[in-house]
Amino acid sequence: MAAMKPRTGEGPLEVAKEGRGLVMRVPLEGGGRLVVEISQQEADELYAALAPVVS
């Protein structure tokens, strides 16, 4: 039986370069993390979409 670890959303947003892509780990309010692999182009598009709404 595997050890049970608490699933909390606490912790920072993390982005790491793995292979040819970027892996983004986003903590969730209900616990756990959303893990998304995106390309550099997708990261640039995300940055461009967020820039107008972030001061």
PDBQT receptor file of N, H, CA, C and O in Angstrom, charges set to zero:
ATOM      1  N   MET A   1       0.853  -1.175   0.000  1.00  0.00    +0.000 N 
ATOM      2  CA  MET A   1       0.000   0.000   0.000  1.00  0.00    +0.000 C 
ATOM      3  C   MET A   1       0.896   1.234   0.000  1.00  0.00    +0.000 C 
ATOM      4  O   MET A   1       1.829   1.336   0.797  1.00  0.00    +0.000 OA
ATOM      5  N   ALA A   2       0.610   2.150  -0.881  1.00  0.00    +0.000 N 
ATOM      6  H   ALA A   2      -0.148   2.067  -1.528  1.00  0.00    +0.000 HD
ATOM      7  CA  ALA A   2       1.412   3.367  -0.997  1.00  0.00    +0.000 C 
ATOM      8  C   ALA A   2       1.110   4.311   0.158  1.00  0.00    +0.000 C 
ATOM      9  O   ALA A   2      -0.003   4.339   0.684  1.00  0.00    +0.000 OA
ATOM     10  N   ALA A   3       2.106   5.072   0.534  1.00  0.00    +0.000 N 
ATOM     11  H   ALA A   3       3.010   5.049   0.106  1.00  0.00    +0.000 HD
ATOM     12  CA  ALA A   3       1.919   6.057   1.599  1.00  0.00    +0.000 C 
ATOM     13  C   ALA A   3       1.005   7.170   1.100  1.00  0.00    +0.000 C 
ATOM     14  O   ALA A   3       1.148   7.647  -0.026  1.00  0.00    +0.000 OA
ATOM     15  N   MET A   4       0.081   7.571   1.934  1.00  0.00    +0.000 N 
ATOM     16  H   MET A   4      -0.036   7.184   2.848  1.00  0.00    +0.000 HD
ATOM     17  CA  MET A   4      -0.837   8.642   1.565  1.00  0.00    +0.000 C 
ATOM     18  C   MET A   4      -0.225   9.982   1.933  1.00  0.00    +0.000 C 
ATOM     19  O   MET A   4       0.210  10.186   3.067  1.00  0.00    +0.000 OA
ATOM     20  N   LYS A   5      -0.193  10.882   0.983  1.00  0.00    +0.000 N 
ATOM     21  H   LYS A   5      -0.547  10.716   0.062  1.00  0.00    +0.000 HD
ATOM     22  CA  LYS A   5       0.316  12.228   1.228  1.00  0.00    +0.000 C 
ATOM     23  C   LYS A   5      -0.858  13.187   1.179  1.00  0.00    +0.000 C 
ATOM     24  O   LYS A   5      -1.787  12.996   0.394  1.00  0.00    +0.000 OA
ATOM     25  N   PRO A   6      -0.822  14.211   2.008  1.00  0.00    +0.000 N 
ATOM     26  CA  PRO A   6      -1.916  15.182   1.936  1.00  0.00    +0.000 C 
ATOM     27  C   PRO A   6      -1.910  15.896   0.593  1.00  0.00    +0.000 C 
ATOM     28  O   PRO A   6      -0.851  16.276   0.093  1.00  0.00    +0.000 OA
ATOM     29  N   ARG A   7      -3.066  16.077   0.019  1.00  0.00    +0.000 N 
ATOM     30  H   ARG A   7      -3.926  15.768   0.425  1.00  0.00    +0.000 HD
ATOM     31  CA  ARG A   7      -3.171  16.764  -1.270  1.00  0.00    +0.000 C 
ATOM     32  C   ARG A   7      -3.620  18.184  -1.009  1.00  0.00    +0.000 C 
ATOM     33  O   ARG A   7      -4.809  18.456  -0.842  1.00  0.00    +0.000 OA
ATOM     34  N   THR A   8      -2.673  19.071  -0.977  1.00  0.00    +0.000 N 
ATOM     35  H   THR A   8      -1.707  18.850  -1.113  1.00  0.00    +0.000 HD
ATOM     36  CA  THR A   8      -3.010  20.475  -0.764  1.00  0.00    +0.000 C 
ATOM     37  C   THR A   8      -2.617  21.259  -1.995  1.00  0.00    +0.000 C 
ATOM     38  O   THR A   8      -1.725  20.859  -2.743  1.00  0.00    +0.000 OA
ATOM     39  N   GLY A   9      -3.278  22.358  -2.195  1.00  0.00    +0.000 N 
ATOM     40  H   GLY A   9      -4.003  22.682  -1.587  1.00  0.00    +0.000 HD
ATOM     41  CA  GLY A   9      -2.960  23.233  -3.297  1.00  0.00    +0.000 C 
ATOM     42  C   GLY A   9      -1.900  24.240  -2.923  1.00  0.00    +0.000 C 
ATOM     43  O   GLY A   9      -1.568  25.121  -3.717  1.00  0.00    +0.000 OA
ATOM     44  N   GLU A  10      -1.373  24.122  -1.738  1.00  0.00    +0.000 N 
ATOM     45  H   GLU A  10      -1.643  23.406  -1.093  1.00  0.00    +0.000 HD
ATOM     46  CA  GLU A  10      -0.399  25.098  -1.285  1.00  0.00    +0.000 C 
ATOM     47  C   GLU A  10       0.925  24.897  -1.998  1.00  0.00    +0.000 C 
ATOM     48  O   GLU A  10       1.293  23.785  -2.375  1.00  0.00    +0.000 OA
ATOM     49  N   GLY A  11       1.611  25.979  -2.166  1.00  0.00    +0.000 N 
ATOM     50  H   GLY A  11       1.312  26.882  -1.859  1.00  0.00    +0.000 HD
ATOM     51  CA  GLY A  11       2.885  25.934  -2.853  1.00  0.00    +0.000 C 
ATOM     52  C   GLY A  11       2.846  26.873  -4.038  1.00  0.00    +0.000 C 
ATOM     53  O   GLY A  11       1.780  27.327  -4.456  1.00  0.00    +0.000 OA
ATOM     54  N   PRO A  12       3.995  27.153  -4.564  1.00  0.00    +0.000 N 
ATOM     55  CA  PRO A  12       4.057  28.129  -5.655  1.00  0.00    +0.000 C 
ATOM     56  C   PRO A  12       3.682  27.531  -7.009  1.00  0.00    +0.000 C 
ATOM     57  O   PRO A  12       3.711  26.318  -7.214  1.00  0.00    +0.000 OA
ATOM     58  N   LEU A  13       3.337  28.413  -7.901  1.00  0.00    +0.000 N 
ATOM     59  H   LEU A  13       3.314  29.399  -7.735  1.00  0.00    +0.000 HD
ATOM     60  CA  LEU A  13       3.182  28.039  -9.304  1.00  0.00    +0.000 C 
ATOM     61  C   LEU A  13       4.586  27.718  -9.800  1.00  0.00    +0.000 C 
ATOM     62  O   LEU A  13       5.520  28.476  -9.537  1.00  0.00    +0.000 OA
ATOM     63  N   GLU A  14       4.746  26.619 -10.505  1.00  0.00    +0.000 N 
ATOM     64  H   GLU A  14       3.987  26.004 -10.719  1.00  0.00    +0.000 HD
ATOM     65  CA  GLU A  14       6.074  26.220 -10.978  1.00  0.00    +0.000 C 
ATOM     66  C   GLU A  14       6.052  26.013 -12.484  1.00  0.00    +0.000 C 
ATOM     67  O   GLU A  14       5.088  25.485 -13.037  1.00  0.00    +0.000 OA
ATOM     68  N   VAL A  15       7.119  26.432 -13.134  1.00  0.00    +0.000 N 
ATOM     69  H   VAL A  15       7.903  26.861 -12.685  1.00  0.00    +0.000 HD
ATOM     70  CA  VAL A  15       7.299  26.163 -14.555  1.00  0.00    +0.000 C 
ATOM     71  C   VAL A  15       8.720  25.659 -14.741  1.00  0.00    +0.000 C 
ATOM     72  O   VAL A  15       9.668  26.293 -14.277  1.00  0.00    +0.000 OA
ATOM     73  N   ALA A  16       8.877  24.536 -15.409  1.00  0.00    +0.000 N 
ATOM     74  H   ALA A  16       8.107  24.021 -15.786  1.00  0.00    +0.000 HD
ATOM     75  CA  ALA A  16      10.198  23.963 -15.640  1.00  0.00    +0.000 C 
ATOM     76  C   ALA A  16      10.321  23.530 -17.090  1.00  0.00    +0.000 C 
ATOM     77  O   ALA A  16       9.361  23.048 -17.690  1.00  0.00    +0.000 OA
ATOM     78  N   LYS A  17      11.503  23.706 -17.644  1.00  0.00    +0.000 N 
ATOM     79  H   LYS A  17      12.284  24.098 -17.157  1.00  0.00    +0.000 HD
ATOM     80  CA  LYS A  17      11.756  23.242 -19.003  1.00  0.00    +0.000 C 
ATOM     81  C   LYS A  17      12.112  21.768 -18.920  1.00  0.00    +0.000 C 
ATOM     82  O   LYS A  17      13.066  21.380 -18.246  1.00  0.00    +0.000 OA
ATOM     83  N   GLU A  18      11.332  20.954 -19.615  1.00  0.00    +0.000 N 
ATOM     84  H   GLU A  18      10.557  21.268 -20.163  1.00  0.00    +0.000 HD
ATOM     85  CA  GLU A  18      11.567  19.512 -19.636  1.00  0.00    +0.000 C 
ATOM     86  C   GLU A  18      11.534  19.063 -21.081  1.00  0.00    +0.000 C 
ATOM     87  O   GLU A  18      10.494  19.122 -21.737  1.00  0.00    +0.000 OA
ATOM     88  N   GLY A  19      12.659  18.621 -21.566  1.00  0.00    +0.000 N 
ATOM     89  H   GLY A  19      13.504  18.574 -21.033  1.00  0.00    +0.000 HD
ATOM     90  CA  GLY A  19      12.733  18.220 -22.965  1.00  0.00    +0.000 C 
ATOM     91  C   GLY A  19      12.575  19.427 -23.863  1.00  0.00    +0.000 C 
ATOM     92  O   GLY A  19      13.249  20.441 -23.679  1.00  0.00    +0.000 OA
ATOM     93  N   ARG A  20      11.684  19.317 -24.835  1.00  0.00    +0.000 N 
ATOM     94  H   ARG A  20      11.137  18.493 -24.985  1.00  0.00    +0.000 HD
ATOM     95  CA  ARG A  20      11.464  20.432 -25.764  1.00  0.00    +0.000 C 
ATOM     96  C   ARG A  20      10.320  21.328 -25.335  1.00  0.00    +0.000 C 
ATOM     97  O   ARG A  20      10.043  22.326 -26.000  1.00  0.00    +0.000 OA
ATOM     98  N   GLY A  21       9.645  20.999 -24.239  1.00  0.00    +0.000 N 
ATOM     99  H   GLY A  21       9.870  20.189 -23.699  1.00  0.00    +0.000 HD
ATOM    100  CA  GLY A  21       8.494  21.775 -23.800  1.00  0.00    +0.000 C 
ATOM    101  C   GLY A  21       8.668  22.357 -22.418  1.00  0.00    +0.000 C 
ATOM    102  O   GLY A  21       9.711  22.194 -21.783  1.00  0.00    +0.000 OA
ATOM    103  N   LEU A  22       7.646  23.030 -21.965  1.00  0.00    +0.000 N 
ATOM    104  H   LEU A  22       6.799  23.162 -22.480  1.00  0.00    +0.000 HD
ATOM    105  CA  LEU A  22       7.608  23.609 -20.630  1.00  0.00    +0.000 C 
ATOM    106  C   LEU A  22       6.498  22.909 -19.859  1.00  0.00    +0.000 C 
ATOM    107  O   LEU A  22       5.412  22.682 -20.392  1.00  0.00    +0.000 OA
ATOM    108  N   VAL A  23       6.771  22.569 -18.604  1.00  0.00    +0.000 N 
ATOM    109  H   VAL A  23       7.653  22.753 -18.170  1.00  0.00    +0.000 HD
ATOM    110  CA  VAL A  23       5.766  21.931 -17.760  1.00  0.00    +0.000 C 
ATOM    111  C   VAL A  23       5.377  22.929 -16.683  1.00  0.00    +0.000 C 
ATOM    112  O   VAL A  23       6.214  23.386 -15.904  1.00  0.00    +0.000 OA
ATOM    113  N   MET A  24       4.083  23.262 -16.653  1.00  0.00    +0.000 N 
ATOM    114  H   MET A  24       3.403  22.891 -17.285  1.00  0.00    +0.000 HD
ATOM    115  CA  MET A  24       3.568  24.231 -15.689  1.00  0.00    +0.000 C 
ATOM    116  C   MET A  24       2.718  23.484 -14.664  1.00  0.00    +0.000 C 
ATOM    117  O   MET A  24       1.818  22.725 -15.023  1.00  0.00    +0.000 OA
ATOM    118  N   ARG A  25       3.014  23.708 -13.386  1.00  0.00    +0.000 N 
ATOM    119  H   ARG A  25       3.745  24.325 -13.094  1.00  0.00    +0.000 HD
ATOM    120  CA  ARG A  25       2.261  23.084 -12.298  1.00  0.00    +0.000 C 
ATOM    121  C   ARG A  25       1.552  24.190 -11.524  1.00  0.00    +0.000 C 
ATOM    122  O   ARG A  25       2.191  25.067 -10.945  1.00  0.00    +0.000 OA
ATOM    123  N   VAL A  26       0.222  24.135 -11.524  1.00  0.00    +0.000 N 
ATOM    124  H   VAL A  26      -0.297  23.422 -11.995  1.00  0.00    +0.000 HD
ATOM    125  CA  VAL A  26      -0.594  25.174 -10.909  1.00  0.00    +0.000 C 
ATOM    126  C   VAL A  26      -1.330  24.575  -9.713  1.00  0.00    +0.000 C 
ATOM    127  O   VAL A  26      -2.098  23.628  -9.877  1.00  0.00    +0.000 OA
ATOM    128  N   PRO A  27      -1.106  25.116  -8.501  1.00  0.00    +0.000 N 
ATOM    129  CA  PRO A  27      -1.842  24.612  -7.339  1.00  0.00    +0.000 C 
ATOM    130  C   PRO A  27      -3.330  24.949  -7.469  1.00  0.00    +0.000 C 
ATOM    131  O   PRO A  27      -3.692  26.033  -7.925  1.00  0.00    +0.000 OA
ATOM    132  N   LEU A  28      -4.180  24.015  -7.065  1.00  0.00    +0.000 N 
ATOM    133  H   LEU A  28      -3.887  23.134  -6.694  1.00  0.00    +0.000 HD
ATOM    134  CA  LEU A  28      -5.625  24.208  -7.160  1.00  0.00    +0.000 C 
ATOM    135  C   LEU A  28      -6.231  24.439  -5.791  1.00  0.00    +0.000 C 
ATOM    136  O   LEU A  28      -5.723  23.943  -4.785  1.00  0.00    +0.000 OA
ATOM    137  N   GLU A  29      -7.314  25.190  -5.756  1.00  0.00    +0.000 N 
ATOM    138  H   GLU A  29      -7.726  25.592  -6.574  1.00  0.00    +0.000 HD
ATOM    139  CA  GLU A  29      -7.966  25.523  -4.502  1.00  0.00    +0.000 C 
ATOM    140  C   GLU A  29      -8.487  24.297  -3.764  1.00  0.00    +0.000 C 
ATOM    141  O   GLU A  29      -8.387  24.230  -2.539  1.00  0.00    +0.000 OA
ATOM    142  N   GLY A  30      -9.034  23.342  -4.475  1.00  0.00    +0.000 N 
ATOM    143  H   GLY A  30      -9.115  23.396  -5.470  1.00  0.00    +0.000 HD
ATOM    144  CA  GLY A  30      -9.602  22.155  -3.845  1.00  0.00    +0.000 C 
ATOM    145  C   GLY A  30      -8.570  21.102  -3.480  1.00  0.00    +0.000 C 
ATOM    146  O   GLY A  30      -8.920  20.049  -2.948  1.00  0.00    +0.000 OA
ATOM    147  N   GLY A  31      -7.303  21.374  -3.761  1.00  0.00    +0.000 N 
ATOM    148  H   GLY A  31      -7.018  22.230  -4.193  1.00  0.00    +0.000 HD
ATOM    149  CA  GLY A  31      -6.247  20.419  -3.490  1.00  0.00    +0.000 C 
ATOM    150  C   GLY A  31      -5.686  19.852  -4.777  1.00  0.00    +0.000 C 
ATOM    151  O   GLY A  31      -6.374  19.811  -5.796  1.00  0.00    +0.000 OA
ATOM    152  N   GLY A  32      -4.469  19.425  -4.733  1.00  0.00    +0.000 N 
ATOM    153  H   GLY A  32      -3.910  19.458  -3.905  1.00  0.00    +0.000 HD
ATOM    154  CA  GLY A  32      -3.819  18.871  -5.904  1.00  0.00    +0.000 C 
ATOM    155  C   GLY A  32      -3.229  19.947  -6.791  1.00  0.00    +0.000 C 
ATOM    156  O   GLY A  32      -3.190  21.121  -6.423  1.00  0.00    +0.000 OA
ATOM    157  N   ARG A  33      -2.776  19.541  -7.944  1.00  0.00    +0.000 N 
ATOM    158  H   ARG A  33      -2.807  18.587  -8.243  1.00  0.00    +0.000 HD
ATOM    159  CA  ARG A  33      -2.157  20.463  -8.888  1.00  0.00    +0.000 C 
ATOM    160  C   ARG A  33      -2.613  20.142 -10.290  1.00  0.00    +0.000 C 
ATOM    161  O   ARG A  33      -2.847  18.986 -10.643  1.00  0.00    +0.000 OA
ATOM    162  N   LEU A  34      -2.735  21.192 -11.084  1.00  0.00    +0.000 N 
ATOM    163  H   LEU A  34      -2.545  22.131 -10.797  1.00  0.00    +0.000 HD
ATOM    164  CA  LEU A  34      -2.994  21.049 -12.505  1.00  0.00    +0.000 C 
ATOM    165  C   LEU A  34      -1.636  21.058 -13.191  1.00  0.00    +0.000 C 
ATOM    166  O   LEU A  34      -0.872  22.010 -13.034  1.00  0.00    +0.000 OA
ATOM    167  N   VAL A  35      -1.326  20.013 -13.947  1.00  0.00    +0.000 N 
ATOM    168  H   VAL A  35      -1.947  19.239 -14.074  1.00  0.00    +0.000 HD
ATOM    169  CA  VAL A  35      -0.040  19.921 -14.630  1.00  0.00    +0.000 C 
ATOM    170  C   VAL A  35      -0.306  19.992 -16.128  1.00  0.00    +0.000 C 
ATOM    171  O   VAL A  35      -1.059  19.191 -16.681  1.00  0.00    +0.000 OA
ATOM    172  N   VAL A  36       0.336  20.981 -16.780  1.00  0.00    +0.000 N 
ATOM    173  H   VAL A  36       0.948  21.633 -16.331  1.00  0.00    +0.000 HD
ATOM    174  CA  VAL A  36       0.118  21.219 -18.203  1.00  0.00    +0.000 C 
ATOM    175  C   VAL A  36       1.468  21.311 -18.896  1.00  0.00    +0.000 C 
ATOM    176  O   VAL A  36       2.358  22.023 -18.430  1.00  0.00    +0.000 OA
ATOM    177  N   GLU A  37       1.627  20.600 -20.002  1.00  0.00    +0.000 N 
ATOM    178  H   GLU A  37       0.904  20.022 -20.381  1.00  0.00    +0.000 HD
ATOM    179  CA  GLU A  37       2.840  20.726 -20.813  1.00  0.00    +0.000 C 
ATOM    180  C   GLU A  37       2.506  21.598 -22.010  1.00  0.00    +0.000 C 
ATOM    181  O   GLU A  37       1.558  21.321 -22.744  1.00  0.00    +0.000 OA
ATOM    182  N   ILE A  38       3.294  22.661 -22.205  1.00  0.00    +0.000 N 
ATOM    183  H   ILE A  38       4.064  22.886 -21.608  1.00  0.00    +0.000 HD
ATOM    184  CA  ILE A  38       3.062  23.592 -23.302  1.00  0.00    +0.000 C 
ATOM    185  C   ILE A  38       4.364  23.833 -24.053  1.00  0.00    +0.000 C 
ATOM    186  O   ILE A  38       5.454  23.641 -23.515  1.00  0.00    +0.000 OA
ATOM    187  N   SER A  39       4.230  24.253 -25.295  1.00  0.00    +0.000 N 
ATOM    188  H   SER A  39       3.344  24.409 -25.732  1.00  0.00    +0.000 HD
ATOM    189  CA  SER A  39       5.405  24.579 -26.099  1.00  0.00    +0.000 C 
ATOM    190  C   SER A  39       5.823  26.018 -25.814  1.00  0.00    +0.000 C 
ATOM    191  O   SER A  39       5.093  26.761 -25.158  1.00  0.00    +0.000 OA
ATOM    192  N   GLN A  40       6.988  26.410 -26.303  1.00  0.00    +0.000 N 
ATOM    193  H   GLN A  40       7.581  25.807 -26.837  1.00  0.00    +0.000 HD
ATOM    194  CA  GLN A  40       7.450  27.778 -26.139  1.00  0.00    +0.000 C 
ATOM    195  C   GLN A  40       6.487  28.743 -26.827  1.00  0.00    +0.000 C 
ATOM    196  O   GLN A  40       6.209  29.819 -26.298  1.00  0.00    +0.000 OA
ATOM    197  N   GLN A  41       5.983  28.373 -27.985  1.00  0.00    +0.000 N 
ATOM    198  H   GLN A  41       6.209  27.498 -28.414  1.00  0.00    +0.000 HD
ATOM    199  CA  GLN A  41       5.035  29.217 -28.714  1.00  0.00    +0.000 C 
ATOM    200  C   GLN A  41       3.754  29.413 -27.901  1.00  0.00    +0.000 C 
ATOM    201  O   GLN A  41       3.236  30.526 -27.815  1.00  0.00    +0.000 OA
ATOM    202  N   GLU A  42       3.249  28.342 -27.311  1.00  0.00    +0.000 N 
ATOM    203  H   GLU A  42       3.670  27.437 -27.381  1.00  0.00    +0.000 HD
ATOM    204  CA  GLU A  42       2.047  28.445 -26.479  1.00  0.00    +0.000 C 
ATOM    205  C   GLU A  42       2.300  29.306 -25.253  1.00  0.00    +0.000 C 
ATOM    206  O   GLU A  42       1.418  30.052 -24.829  1.00  0.00    +0.000 OA
ATOM    207  N   ALA A  43       3.498  29.212 -24.676  1.00  0.00    +0.000 N 
ATOM    208  H   ALA A  43       4.215  28.606 -25.020  1.00  0.00    +0.000 HD
ATOM    209  CA  ALA A  43       3.846  30.044 -23.528  1.00  0.00    +0.000 C 
ATOM    210  C   ALA A  43       3.881  31.513 -23.926  1.00  0.00    +0.000 C 
ATOM    211  O   ALA A  43       3.423  32.368 -23.169  1.00  0.00    +0.000 OA
ATOM    212  N   ASP A  44       4.416  31.816 -25.098  1.00  0.00    +0.000 N 
ATOM    213  H   ASP A  44       4.789  31.121 -25.713  1.00  0.00    +0.000 HD
ATOM    214  CA  ASP A  44       4.444  33.196 -25.590  1.00  0.00    +0.000 C 
ATOM    215  C   ASP A  44       3.030  33.729 -25.802  1.00  0.00    +0.000 C 
ATOM    216  O   ASP A  44       2.746  34.883 -25.480  1.00  0.00    +0.000 OA
ATOM    217  N   GLU A  45       2.136  32.887 -26.345  1.00  0.00    +0.000 N 
ATOM    218  H   GLU A  45       2.366  31.949 -26.606  1.00  0.00    +0.000 HD
ATOM    219  CA  GLU A  45       0.755  33.287 -26.558  1.00  0.00    +0.000 C 
ATOM    220  C   GLU A  45       0.035  33.507 -25.230  1.00  0.00    +0.000 C 
ATOM    221  O   GLU A  45      -0.760  34.439 -25.103  1.00  0.00    +0.000 OA
ATOM    222  N   LEU A  46       0.306  32.660 -24.243  1.00  0.00    +0.000 N 
ATOM    223  H   LEU A  46       0.952  31.903 -24.346  1.00  0.00    +0.000 HD
ATOM    224  CA  LEU A  46      -0.279  32.826 -22.917  1.00  0.00    +0.000 C 
ATOM    225  C   LEU A  46       0.195  34.126 -22.283  1.00  0.00    +0.000 C 
ATOM    226  O   LEU A  46      -0.596  34.852 -21.681  1.00  0.00    +0.000 OA
ATOM    227  N   TYR A  47       1.479  34.419 -22.419  1.00  0.00    +0.000 N 
ATOM    228  H   TYR A  47       2.121  33.830 -22.909  1.00  0.00    +0.000 HD
ATOM    229  CA  TYR A  47       2.046  35.662 -21.893  1.00  0.00    +0.000 C 
ATOM    230  C   TYR A  47       1.361  36.865 -22.540  1.00  0.00    +0.000 C 
ATOM    231  O   TYR A  47       0.992  37.810 -21.842  1.00  0.00    +0.000 OA
ATOM    232  N   ALA A  48       1.188  36.843 -23.852  1.00  0.00    +0.000 N 
ATOM    233  H   ALA A  48       1.487  36.076 -24.419  1.00  0.00    +0.000 HD
ATOM    234  CA  ALA A  48       0.558  37.940 -24.580  1.00  0.00    +0.000 C 
ATOM    235  C   ALA A  48      -0.911  38.108 -24.145  1.00  0.00    +0.000 C 
ATOM    236  O   ALA A  48      -1.402  39.234 -24.065  1.00  0.00    +0.000 OA
ATOM    237  N   ALA A  49      -1.603  37.013 -23.869  1.00  0.00    +0.000 N 
ATOM    238  H   ALA A  49      -1.204  36.098 -23.934  1.00  0.00    +0.000 HD
ATOM    239  CA  ALA A  49      -3.002  37.077 -23.452  1.00  0.00    +0.000 C 
ATOM    240  C   ALA A  49      -3.134  37.625 -22.032  1.00  0.00    +0.000 C 
ATOM    241  O   ALA A  49      -4.100  38.325 -21.728  1.00  0.00    +0.000 OA
ATOM    242  N   LEU A  50      -2.166  37.312 -21.155  1.00  0.00    +0.000 N 
ATOM    243  H   LEU A  50      -1.382  36.743 -21.402  1.00  0.00    +0.000 HD
ATOM    244  CA  LEU A  50      -2.234  37.769 -19.770  1.00  0.00    +0.000 C 
ATOM    245  C   LEU A  50      -1.723  39.195 -19.569  1.00  0.00    +0.000 C 
ATOM    246  O   LEU A  50      -2.160  39.882 -18.646  1.00  0.00    +0.000 OA
ATOM    247  N   ALA A  51      -0.808  39.646 -20.418  1.00  0.00    +0.000 N 
ATOM    248  H   ALA A  51      -0.453  39.088 -21.168  1.00  0.00    +0.000 HD
ATOM    249  CA  ALA A  51      -0.169  40.956 -20.249  1.00  0.00    +0.000 C 
ATOM    250  C   ALA A  51      -1.165  42.113 -20.130  1.00  0.00    +0.000 C 
ATOM    251  O   ALA A  51      -0.963  42.975 -19.274  1.00  0.00    +0.000 OA
ATOM    252  N   PRO A  52      -2.220  42.180 -20.934  1.00  0.00    +0.000 N 
ATOM    253  CA  PRO A  52      -3.144  43.317 -20.818  1.00  0.00    +0.000 C 
ATOM    254  C   PRO A  52      -3.941  43.373 -19.507  1.00  0.00    +0.000 C 
ATOM    255  O   PRO A  52      -4.401  44.445 -19.114  1.00  0.00    +0.000 OA
ATOM    256  N   VAL A  53      -4.104  42.244 -18.839  1.00  0.00    +0.000 N 
ATOM    257  H   VAL A  53      -3.730  41.373 -19.159  1.00  0.00    +0.000 HD
ATOM    258  CA  VAL A  53      -4.935  42.233 -17.637  1.00  0.00    +0.000 C 
ATOM    259  C   VAL A  53      -4.118  42.211 -16.338  1.00  0.00    +0.000 C 
ATOM    260  O   VAL A  53      -4.683  42.255 -15.246  1.00  0.00    +0.000 OA
ATOM    261  N   VAL A  54      -2.810  42.144 -16.460  1.00  0.00    +0.000 N 
ATOM    262  H   VAL A  54      -2.350  42.109 -17.348  1.00  0.00    +0.000 HD
ATOM    263  CA  VAL A  54      -1.937  42.114 -15.293  1.00  0.00    +0.000 C 
ATOM    264  C   VAL A  54      -1.189  43.439 -15.244  1.00  0.00    +0.000 C 
ATOM    265  O   VAL A  54      -0.626  43.889 -16.241  1.00  0.00    +0.000 OA
ATOM    266  N   SER A  55      -1.194  44.053 -14.069  1.00  0.00    +0.000 N 
ATOM    267  H   SER A  55      -1.651  43.688 -13.259  1.00  0.00    +0.000 HD
ATOM    268  CA  SER A  55      -0.512  45.347 -13.976  1.00  0.00    +0.000 C 
ATOM    269  C   SER A  55       0.958  45.193 -13.675  1.00  0.00    +0.000 C 
ATOM    270  O   SER A  55       1.673  46.189 -13.565  1.00  0.00    +0.000 OA
TER     271      SER A  55
